[in-house]
Amino acid sequence: MGVAGPRWSGLLIDIDGVLHVGSEAIAGARETLDALRARGTPFRLVTNTTSRSRRLVVDRLVDLSFDVSEIDVLTPAAIAVRHCQANGYDRVALHVTPALREDLEELGDSSDSVDVEAVVLGDLGEAFTYARLNTIFRQLQGGAELVALQRNRVWQREDGLSLDAGPFVVALEYAIGREATVTGKPSPAFFQSALAELGVAATAAAMIGDDIEADVGGALDAGLEGVLVRTGKFREGALDVSGITPTLVLNSIADLQPLI
């Protein structure tokens, strides 16, 4: 879509598939972040990654020569902690990878008990076994709230598209007959938290992402503009059938520079 873009007051930028894929940085991504800083445009790197803590996400970016720190990154885990604390949950089962636990340590962990008030679920990868899912089901059957850190269908690994946490969240929703509370994109609360950190109104901001549903659709629903990049998990077919019209479609984040 060859339309001139607006000068946004703030930007939310996805990480996986937008700044890098696996161990390879997207060409021009580092330079784009440097340009944003030089021009004084505030941004947050917002990710639905739930297999690594915020510290580890930043470590990977630094290893790829990005000039970022933890204050630049917002993850679904932070929103989940706020949600559970706001609801006064004392018994929370954490079904997440060991690498994410440090971001949720304020909640404790009652995953060995059936009697819990909430289940926090992230991407478990190979640990999404029948036994693990059945344990989660029994905890939810007792009335616990399912707090899903994200609900993405797929994610882009170096070896190709792979199942993300979403299909497992949907299976559990079907089993218990009620929907999860999602704390990552496309949850409006996630976008609102990121914008609050920037001090920018939704109408003056844009989300840059490779996921037509979670990134672009979520942003549009939250009142932001949605910019889709043709890197990472982008597939033309997914855009065509999504029913979502991005504000802009760019070949990569490098093409963002003339618009800021």
Protein Blocks (a to p, Z undefined) as FASTA:
>chain_A
ZZdcdddfbdcddfehplpghjbccehklmmmmmmmmnopacddddfbfkbcfklmmmmm
mmnopacdfklpccfklmmmmmmmmnopabdcddddfklmmmmmmnopaklbmbdfbdcd
ddekjmlcfklmmmmmmmmmnopacddfbfcfbdcdfkbccddfklmmmmmmmmnopacd
dfbdcbfklmmmmmmmnopafklgccddfbfklmmmmmmmnopacdddfehjbcfklmmm
nopacfbdcfblklmmmmZZ
